[in-house]
Amino acid sequence: MRVKDLIIPGIIVGLLSDAVKLAVNYILFQFKLAKVVFWQITATRFLDKEDLSKPIAYFIGAVADLTISSALGILFVYLIYILGYKNIFIKGVGFGLMVWVLIFGTLLSQAVQDKLPQEPSGIVVTIIAHLFFGLALAFFMWLLYGRKETIKS
């Protein structure tokens, strides 16, 4: 596979991993460990507080979340292409947690806190979901392109 051919695999890996992240988020939301779901959180960058419970917030949040997850999938696939498959699951977890720190800790933190105040349990849910996101990135990368030779040939 040529380097330019890594875009589509990255999108696939990113979207599949996002489905895992969203499932973890929704399950923990159902157990009342979080007050909101990811799509509401991502919509905070685009909407006012009073609009975050409306259906349009879920749509806007979904578009943003799926776009970012696709881009992160591409980035992860390229990183594995460059760094190799060795310890892919550790790399996946590290990547997922770095995404959590960079996106939730810097880009979204103030917008979310101002519009959707989070309790510590809700923040822990985002950590757990991103840990699963990273594991899923590694798993789907391994499942679809398990050998280093497969992605480079």
Phi, psi and omega per residue, in radians:
M1 nan 2.227 3.115
R2 -1.299 2.775 -3.106
V3 -0.983 -0.717 -3.125
K4 -1.140 -0.331 3.126
D5 -1.399 0.064 -3.109
L6 -1.498 -0.153 -3.114
I7 -1.141 -0.934 -3.104
I8 -1.120 -0.808 3.055
P9 -1.000 -0.669 3.116
G10 -1.116 -0.725 3.105
I11 -1.111 -0.772 -3.137
I12 -1.084 -0.851 3.135
V13 -1.069 -0.739 3.139
G14 -1.123 -0.764 -3.127
L15 -1.215 -0.715 3.083
L16 -1.094 -0.721 3.132
S17 -1.186 -0.615 3.086
D18 -1.116 -0.651 3.102
A19 -1.069 -0.683 3.088
V20 -1.138 -0.822 3.135
K21 -1.021 -0.787 -3.133
L22 -1.161 -0.657 3.112
A23 -1.118 -0.781 3.093
V24 -1.067 -0.799 3.119
N25 -1.031 -0.800 -3.082
Y26 -1.186 -0.709 3.103
I27 -1.068 -0.816 3.137
L28 -1.195 -0.541 3.029
F29 -1.116 -0.737 3.119
Q30 -1.112 -0.529 3.078
F31 -1.473 0.147 3.074
K32 1.139 0.444 3.065
L33 -1.481 -0.262 3.077
A34 -2.383 2.586 -3.136
K35 -1.578 -0.313 -3.085
V36 -2.377 2.869 3.061
V37 -1.825 2.909 -3.056
F38 -0.973 -0.676 -3.071
W39 -1.141 -0.523 3.044
Q40 -1.226 -0.699 -3.136
I41 -1.101 -0.807 -3.117
T42 -1.193 -0.496 3.121
A43 -1.215 -0.278 -3.133
T44 -1.083 -0.420 3.117
R45 -1.284 -0.274 -3.013
F46 -2.071 -0.385 -2.996
L47 -2.157 2.799 3.036
D48 -1.349 2.800 -3.101
K49 -0.917 -0.761 -3.073
E50 -1.220 -0.235 -3.140
D51 -1.677 -0.094 -2.998
L52 -1.302 -0.199 3.081
S53 -1.775 -0.018 -3.134
K54 -1.468 2.716 3.130
P55 -0.972 -0.595 3.140
I56 -1.068 -0.528 3.112
A57 -1.128 -0.691 3.118
Y58 -1.151 -0.692 3.116
F59 -1.140 -0.869 -3.130
I60 -1.101 -0.756 3.108
G61 -1.100 -0.675 3.124
A62 -1.106 -0.813 3.136
V63 -1.044 -0.808 -3.140
A64 -1.112 -0.821 -3.093
D65 -1.117 -0.787 -3.132
L66 -1.172 -0.622 3.097
T67 -1.148 -0.826 3.135
I68 -1.130 -0.734 3.138
S69 -1.112 -0.653 3.067
S70 -1.096 -0.806 3.130
A71 -1.108 -0.704 3.114
L72 -1.169 -0.625 3.057
G73 -1.081 -0.764 3.094
I74 -1.063 -0.821 3.134
L75 -1.046 -0.772 -3.136
F76 -1.110 -0.769 3.135
V77 -1.068 -0.742 3.097
Y78 -1.119 -0.713 3.119
L79 -1.089 -0.740 3.113
I80 -1.173 -0.661 3.082
Y81 -1.021 -0.734 -3.099
I82 -1.385 -0.799 -3.015
L83 -1.550 -0.345 3.129
G84 1.689 2.917 -3.062
Y85 -1.437 -0.274 -3.098
K86 -0.961 2.280 -3.137
N87 1.008 0.694 -3.065
I88 -1.032 -0.607 -3.104
F89 -1.273 -0.610 3.049
I90 -1.169 -0.726 3.080
K91 -1.083 -0.684 3.124
G92 -1.105 -0.826 3.122
V93 -1.077 -0.797 3.113
G94 -1.058 -0.720 3.119
F95 -1.123 -0.808 3.135
G96 -1.048 -0.734 3.141
L97 -1.255 -0.595 3.058
M98 -1.135 -0.685 3.074
V99 -1.057 -0.755 3.128
W100 -1.044 -0.835 -3.128
V101 -1.106 -0.818 -3.074
L102 -1.211 -0.745 -3.085
I103 -1.445 -0.912 -3.091
F104 -1.388 -0.600 -3.103
G105 -1.362 -0.456 -3.085
T106 -2.115 -0.964 -3.018
L107 -1.286 -0.660 -3.050
L108 -1.859 -0.222 -2.933
S109 -0.940 -0.935 -3.082
Q110 -1.250 -0.690 3.123
A111 -1.095 -0.736 -3.140
V112 -1.186 -0.826 -3.079
Q113 -1.085 -0.648 3.129
D114 -1.235 -0.609 -3.028
K115 -1.777 -0.595 -3.130
L116 -2.345 1.358 -3.111
P117 -0.920 2.285 -3.082
Q118 -1.791 2.499 2.974
E119 -1.574 2.795 3.119
P120 -0.935 -0.657 -3.136
S121 -1.128 -0.619 3.095
G122 -1.160 -0.644 3.098
I123 -1.200 -0.700 3.086
V124 -1.077 -0.645 3.091
V125 -1.039 -0.731 3.125
T126 -1.155 -0.609 3.080
I127 -1.131 -0.871 -3.124
I128 -1.049 -0.766 -3.135
A129 -1.089 -0.677 3.129
H130 -1.301 -0.505 3.013
L131 -1.094 -0.792 3.085
F132 -1.160 -0.605 3.081
F133 -1.043 -0.824 3.125
G134 -1.113 -0.748 3.077
L135 -1.085 -0.709 3.136
A136 -1.158 -0.690 3.068
L137 -0.970 -0.855 -3.132
A138 -1.129 -0.760 -3.110
F139 -1.096 -0.847 -3.105
F140 -1.216 -0.571 3.053
M141 -1.119 -0.802 3.120
W142 -1.136 -0.753 -3.105
L143 -1.137 -0.783 -3.072
L144 -1.464 -0.548 -3.039
Y145 -2.395 0.879 -2.937
G146 -0.964 -0.531 -3.122
R147 -1.896 2.510 3.126
K148 -0.999 -0.631 -3.132
E149 -1.124 -0.541 -3.093
T150 -1.120 -0.747 -3.067
I151 -1.389 -0.446 -3.096
K152 -1.644 -0.256 -3.042
S153 -1.341 nan nan
